[in-house]
Amino acid sequence: MGMKAAIIYHSVTGSTERTAKAIAEQINGDLYKINEKDTANPSMVLMAGKIINQLIRPKQFRDTVSKINLAEYDRIYVGSPCWNYTFSPVIRKI
């Protein structure tokens, strides 16, 4: 029997989501998006508002992750956008 994998990710513009989906497809893993459904918007003002909203509401991410039975997975991959040369603060808060 193969190893069971979970791919847990946070994506705002869709880049991390595309990568997470590609990985999940290649390894036949279960995919979990931990933030609200986002639609990419080229407006930096709207994007900044979306990011700020996610930063001030970290509970939504912990609640989503807490519903995943991580014990059933052999491997867990975590995906994040790169903000200021590191992973997003949302990932740190979970």
BALUMKE-569530 format. One record per residue: residue in one letter; x, y, z of N, C-alpha, C in turn. Coordinates in steps of 0.1 Angstrom, whole numbers. Atoms other than C-alpha are relative to their C-alpha. Example, Ala and Ser with C-alpha at 12.3 -4.5 7.8 and 13.67 -1.06 7.14 Angstrom:
# residues 2
[r "A"; [9; -12; 0]; [123; -45; 78]; [9; 12; 0]],
[r "S"; [-9; -11; 0]; [137; -11; 71]; [-8; 11; 8]],
END
This chain:
# residues 94
[r "M"; [8; -12; 0]; [0; 0; 0]; [9; 12; 0]],
[r "G"; [-8; -12; 1]; [13; 35; -9]; [-2; 9; 12]],
[r "M"; [1; -9; -11]; [19; 63; 15]; [-12; 10; -3]],
[r "K"; [11; -9; 1]; [-11; 86; 21]; [5; 14; 3]],
[r "A"; [-5; -14; -2]; [-4; 123; 17]; [-11; 10; -1]],
[r "A"; [9; -11; -1]; [-22; 155; 25]; [7; 13; -5]],
[r "I"; [-6; -12; 5]; [-15; 188; 7]; [-9; 11; 6]],
[r "I"; [7; -11; -7]; [-26; 218; 29]; [6; 13; -5]],
[r "Y"; [-6; -12; 6]; [-23; 252; 13]; [-8; 12; 3]],
[r "H"; [6; -13; -1]; [-30; 289; 16]; [3; 7; -13]],
[r "S"; [-3; -7; 13]; [-34; 308; -17]; [-9; 12; -1]],
[r "V"; [8; -12; 2]; [-45; 343; -25]; [-2; 3; -14]],
[r "T"; [2; -4; 14]; [-38; 349; -61]; [-2; -13; -9]],
[r "G"; [2; 13; 8]; [-40; 312; -73]; [13; -7; -4]],
[r "S"; [-13; 6; 4]; [-3; 305; -79]; [3; -12; 9]],
[r "T"; [-3; 11; -9]; [1; 283; -48]; [-11; -10; -2]],
[r "E"; [11; 10; 2]; [-33; 267; -55]; [3; -9; -13]],
[r "R"; [-4; 8; 12]; [-21; 256; -90]; [11; -10; 3]],
[r "T"; [-11; 9; -4]; [11; 242; -76]; [-5; -11; 9]],
[r "A"; [6; 10; -9]; [-8; 224; -48]; [-8; -11; -8]],
[r "K"; [8; 9; 8]; [-32; 209; -73]; [9; -10; -9]],
[r "A"; [-9; 8; 8]; [-4; 197; -95]; [7; -11; 8]],
[r "I"; [-6; 10; -9]; [14; 180; -66]; [-10; -10; 4]],
[r "A"; [10; 10; -4]; [-18; 164; -54]; [-3; -10; -11]],
[r "E"; [2; 9; 12]; [-24; 150; -89]; [11; -10; -2]],
[r "Q"; [-12; 9; 2]; [11; 136; -92]; [1; -11; 11]],
[r "I"; [-2; 10; -11]; [11; 119; -58]; [-13; -6; 5]],
[r "N"; [13; 5; -4]; [-26; 112; -56]; [-3; 3; 15]],
[r "G"; [2; -4; -13]; [-29; 132; -24]; [-13; 7; 2]],
[r "D"; [12; -7; -3]; [-58; 148; -6]; [3; 15; 1]],
[r "L"; [-3; -14; 1]; [-60; 185; -12]; [-9; 8; 10]],
[r "Y"; [8; -9; -9]; [-71; 211; 15]; [4; 14; -1]],
[r "K"; [-3; -14; 0]; [-73; 248; 9]; [-5; 6; 14]],
[r "I"; [3; -4; -14]; [-73; 265; 43]; [-6; 14; 1]],
[r "N"; [6; -14; 0]; [-85; 300; 33]; [-13; 0; -8]],
[r "E"; [12; -2; 7]; [-117; 313; 20]; [2; -1; -15]],
[r "K"; [-1; 0; 14]; [-124; 309; -17]; [4; 14; -5]],
[r "D"; [-5; -13; 6]; [-105; 337; -35]; [-1; 0; -15]],
[r "T"; [-1; -2; 15]; [-107; 350; -70]; [11; 10; -2]],
[r "A"; [-11; -9; 3]; [-76; 366; -84]; [-5; 13; -5]],
[r "N"; [4; -13; 5]; [-80; 403; -89]; [13; 8; -2]],
[r "P"; [-13; -7; 3]; [-53; 424; -105]; [1; 13; 8]],
[r "S"; [-1; -12; -7]; [-61; 454; -84]; [8; -2; 13]],
[r "M"; [-8; 2; -12]; [-34; 457; -57]; [-7; 5; 12]],
[r "V"; [7; -5; -11]; [-57; 477; -35]; [-10; -11; 5]],
[r "L"; [9; 11; -5]; [-83; 449; -34]; [8; -12; 5]],
[r "M"; [-8; 11; -4]; [-56; 423; -31]; [6; 3; 14]],
[r "A"; [-5; -4; -13]; [-41; 442; -1]; [-11; -2; 10]],
[r "G"; [11; 1; -9]; [-75; 443; 15]; [-3; -15; 3]],
[r "K"; [2; 14; -2]; [-79; 406; 10]; [10; -7; 9]],
[r "I"; [-10; 5; -9]; [-46; 398; 26]; [-1; 5; 14]],
[r "I"; [2; -5; -14]; [-52; 421; 56]; [-12; -7; 6]],
[r "N"; [12; 7; -6]; [-86; 405; 61]; [4; -14; 5]],
[r "Q"; [-5; 14; -4]; [-69; 370; 62]; [9; 1; 12]],
[r "L"; [-9; -1; -11]; [-43; 382; 86]; [-7; 3; 13]],
[r "I"; [7; -3; -12]; [-68; 396; 111]; [-10; -11; 4]],
[r "R"; [9; 10; -3]; [-89; 365; 110]; [6; -14; 0]],
[r "P"; [-7; 13; 1]; [-65; 336; 117]; [-8; -12; 5]],
[r "K"; [8; 12; -6]; [-91; 315; 136]; [-6; -8; -12]],
[r "Q"; [6; 7; 11]; [-107; 306; 102]; [10; -11; -5]],
[r "F"; [-10; 9; 6]; [-75; 288; 92]; [2; -12; 10]],
[r "R"; [-2; 11; -10]; [-70; 269; 125]; [-13; -9; 1]],
[r "D"; [13; 8; 0]; [-107; 258; 124]; [0; -9; -11]],
[r "T"; [0; 9; 12]; [-103; 244; 89]; [10; -11; 2]],
[r "V"; [-11; 10; -2]; [-70; 226; 98]; [-5; -10; 11]],
[r "S"; [4; 9; -11]; [-85; 212; 130]; [-10; -10; -4]],
[r "K"; [10; 10; 5]; [-112; 194; 110]; [7; -11; -9]],
[r "I"; [-7; 10; 7]; [-85; 174; 91]; [6; -10; 9]],
[r "N"; [-6; 10; -9]; [-75; 141; 107]; [14; -2; -5]],
[r "L"; [-14; 1; 5]; [-38; 145; 102]; [7; -13; 4]],
[r "A"; [-6; 13; -4]; [-31; 112; 119]; [-1; -11; -10]],
[r "E"; [1; 10; 10]; [-43; 93; 89]; [9; 2; -12]],
[r "Y"; [-9; -2; 11]; [-16; 107; 67]; [15; -3; 4]],
[r "D"; [-14; 3; -2]; [20; 95; 63]; [8; 12; -3]],
[r "R"; [-7; -12; 4]; [31; 127; 47]; [-10; 12; -1]],
[r "I"; [8; -12; 1]; [18; 163; 50]; [8; 11; -6]],
[r "Y"; [-7; -11; 7]; [28; 190; 26]; [-8; 13; 3]],
[r "V"; [7; -12; -3]; [21; 226; 34]; [5; 10; -11]],
[r "G"; [-3; -10; 10]; [19; 253; 7]; [-4; 14; 4]],
[r "S"; [3; -13; -4]; [21; 290; 11]; [5; 10; -10]],
[r "P"; [-6; -11; 8]; [26; 322; -9]; [12; 5; 7]],
[r "C"; [-12; -6; -5]; [59; 339; -4]; [-2; 15; 2]],
[r "W"; [2; -14; -3]; [54; 372; 14]; [13; 5; 7]],
[r "N"; [-12; -6; -6]; [84; 393; 22]; [11; -10; 3]],
[r "Y"; [-10; 10; 0]; [108; 364; 15]; [-2; -11; 10]],
[r "T"; [3; 12; -9]; [91; 339; 38]; [-14; -4; -3]],
[r "F"; [13; 5; 1]; [59; 319; 41]; [-10; 10; 6]],
[r "S"; [9; -10; -5]; [27; 338; 48]; [-3; -2; 14]],
[r "P"; [3; 1; -15]; [18; 346; 84]; [-12; -9; 3]],
[r "V"; [12; 9; -2]; [-14; 326; 80]; [6; -14; 3]],
[r "I"; [-5; 13; -2]; [7; 294; 78]; [7; -1; 14]],
[r "R"; [-6; 0; -14]; [26; 304; 110]; [-10; -1; 11]],
[r "K"; [10; 0; -10]; [-6; 309; 129]; [-8; -13; 1]],
[r "I"; [7; 13; -2]; [-19; 274; 123]; [10; -10; 6]],
END
